[in-house]
Amino acid sequence: MDKRNMSGKNSRNQAPNQSKRAAKGNMKWLIVLAAAIAAAICIVAFAIVPMTREPEPVSTPSPTVIAAPSAEASPSPAPEEPQVLPELEELYRQNGDLAGWVKIEGTVVDYPVMYTPEDGEFYLYRTFQKEEDPTKEGCIFIDKNCSVDPRSTNLLLHGHNMKNGTMFHTLLDYQEEEFYKEHPVIEYSSLYSKDDYEIVSVFLSKVYNKDETDVFKFYKFYDAETEEEFDEFIGNIKELSLYDTGITPEFGDELITLSTCEYTQENGRIAVVARKVTDKTTSEGSIIV
């Protein structure tokens, strides 16, 4: 083979190879340039964004709140419903007008006590069963002007003076001091409490006409709003008393008055006033210190 021809072929082959290497070199520079430009764009973007974003809110710790204990955690005790006395429970189921029971030991006085404030004399001639009483004895009942809940200062109990000795006929025997000494205590039970009452005064009076004002109407005393009002009532019944019992109530004491007809004068009445015995008093009326 001719060496010149070989030389010509080599020179022709080298030219294309050099072009390819140049193209590859340019491509590398382009890639590097593109990467540099992309990096520059990213740097600028990150530099601009923080300046345009809203500042993040700074969270502050909330104060510690101690919650009050709930009602379920420590429930308050519910007030107990008052319980009717066992001896009155069945009677109260039979007639809801029952308010209590009055008894004087050693006498016939041992009766239920009724209360109908809407019709004060409903039981004047009616039986416990609310039927017309052919004997006209009726029932013992509390005056309609009294209140049993809350309790009035003075509960006024009415009852007939029956010729056969029943109902409140026994009250006439209290005109004798000796009888009083033998029966100084009246037992009165409300629906919820059984109590003793020591007799304060026994006296004779009457039901006065409405236009008679300068008289003592014992049957109009129910509540004492002041000590003066209470003391005035006690002073009047002590002055009228047939004898001295040695018992003098004080303001705040609870009273009962038993009243029935008395026939020595027109519209006559005999009244027996008694004071509730408490922890501060004895059945003799002295104060426990």
Phi, psi and omega in degrees: 000150181279126180297334180288319177297321179297319180296320179295319179297319181296317182295325179289328180286327182290328183297311178298322181297319179294324178296319180295319181293325179294319180296318179297321179296317177298321181298319179298317180295323178296318179296317180297318180295317180298317180297321180295317179297317180298320180295320179297319179298317181297318180298316180296318182297315181292332179286329183276319188302312181301331182284338183257349181282152175292142178296139179292135178294141180271119181276131177250143182295135178288145178295148180283122181253127177265113182287140176292148180298135181288162180298330181289330182291320179222079183295140176285141180295132180288139179298136182283140176287136178298142183258130177296140179304138183306322182288345180251353188300312182294319178296322180293325175295326180287325183210111182289355176279353179296130180245343182169201182213138178240139182211139172239112185304134178085007178229178179279352181289105182196075194225155170289154179241127184255163181209117178224084184298334180287329179222087191302330183252026182303321184263015180301319178228031178239153178278176177300331180277008178071020179261155177300130183266113181295337180277348181067017178288322183065209179229160169288135182217153179275138179305138184297338181278353176275165176233136178262341179206100001289155186286137174290158175303319183231120174267117182264115182256127178256146175200151181287152171261093185273138181297334179280003175092359182274181180056233184262020177302327180304332182301331179298331180292340179287358174291339177265125182299326180298321178295320177301316182297332179277339182223065185280352187236137174250131176267123176229125178247128166281186178296336190241352186213134178255123187223158173257144178233125179269136186289132182261316185204144172236126183210161176258142179208201178203168173268117185272160174293155182299329183276356176273109187254328184270050180222163180265111179257090184300331184281005176253005181262114180238311182230144176248110180279337180228161178294325180297319179295318179295312182297327179295318178296314180297319179299319180293316182287331177289324179292323180277347188302139180289340177198166183269122178271346182080005181254124178233105180296157176240158181305128184108342177289152177260135184240156165230147177233123176261130185224141175210171181291147178220131198255019176278350176212161180295133182056031182291153178220149166245135184234139176237115181256134181226153181250139178295131177279127180239184179296339182272352183232160173251171180294346176270355174093000180279156180271132177274122182265000000 
